[in-house]
Amino acid sequence: MSAGAPTRCRVSPEQLHVLLSFMEEHRDFAAGKQSVYSRFSACKLWRLLAERLNGAADESGGAHKSPDKWCRYWADIKYRARKKWAAGESLGDLSSVEERLQSILGTRTSD
């Protein structure tokens, strides 16, 4: 591995908490509503969030990602959660993270 190569590291529980808290404060941004946030504003928010998440990584030993990679991570966890919600109870009870996601995205009932 070269010296400049990023190391793969999992997102820490602290980072996940920071991410969910940020999205709870910015629900339209979390849902990807472009009408409320221009592309420029969304990019600014992703940079701010990435800064906070990467700062939390310094304290908790979590992942360091670019704003684009954090955006992809958010899209991935939303996709996995929605897939589980669509499957209903067959996949088991929702985790506390999934419950927070439901609350943030406003999908307590059918989406």
Secondary structure, 3 states (H helix, E strand, C coil): CCCCCCCCCCCCHHHHHHHHHHHHHCHHHHHCCCCCCCHHHHHHHHHHHHHHHHHHHHHHCCCCCCHHHHHHHHHHHHHHHHHHHHHHHHHCCCCHHHHHHHHHHCCCCCC
